[in-house]
Amino acid sequence: MNSSFGIAAFRSRTQVLRFEDALRRAGLASGVVSTPREVAIGCGLSVRFDLSQAAQVMGVYRKMNPGALIGFYRVDGYGTRQIRLTPLVL
């Protein structure tokens, strides 16, 4: 599986679930995935989203301001040994 997508990594599982629910209510495709270990901190779960919807996802974040955010990242190569994370600007 070699795909690119975005994640929002949080310190709290509750915030992951709330944010994922907010994205779905906003009509944005999302899901909960294991946080890549390269992020190194957090609750172990992140919200996955399509990179083409990054601006809308960040807009939902700004509107709800759930807190406990570690950061937004572009993930390349998830499920392979060659994973690469790139921070996305909020």
N, C-alpha and C positions, 0 to 999 in steps of 0.2 A: 504494500500500500504506500504509494508515494504521491501524496497530495499536499496542496497548500491550503491553509485556512487560517482563520483568526481565533484566538482564545482570549477570554477575560479571566485572569487568575485572581482568586480572592483568598483571604485568610480564614474565611468562615464558610462552612457548608451551607448554612442558612442563607447567606448572601448569594451564593452560587444559585441556589434554587429560586430565590426571589428574583434575581436578575434574569434567569432563564425564563421564568414565567412572564416577566414584564416584556421580554423580547417577543415571546409568542403572542401575547395580547396585542402587541404593536404590529403583528403580522410578519415578523421576521423569523426566518428559519434559524433554529438554534438547537443545541443539545448539550448534555452534560458529558464530559469526557475526563479521563484521568489526566491530571496536570503532568506535563513532561518533567522528568526529574531535573532537567537543566534549570527550571525555575527555582528549585531548591528550597523554597519556603511556601507555606500556605497549608491549606486543608487537604490537598490531594485531589481536589476536583476543580474543574474549570468549565466555563461556558464556551462552547464551540460555535462559531458563526462563519458565514461566507464572507470572504474578503471584499467582495463587491458591495456588501452592505455595511462596511465598517463605519462610514459616516453616520448612518442611521443608528447603528448599535451604540456608538459613542453618544449620540443625541439622547437616546433612551437613558444611558447612564447618567448624563448630566441632569436630565429631568428628574430622575428618581434619587440620585445621589445616595446609593446604598451604603457607602463606606466599605472599609475592609478590603479595598482593591489593592492588589499587588501591581497589576499592570495589564495592558493589552499587548498581545504579541502576534506576529505572523509566524506560523509554524510550517516549516518545509520538511518533508520526509518523515512524517509521523509514522511509527510502526517499523522504521528501519534503524540501522545503526548510525546513520548519517543525518540525524535530526539537526535542524538549524532554527534558532529562535531569533527574531528581529523585533525589537520593541516598536510599537505603533504609537504615534504621538496622539495624546488625548486632546 
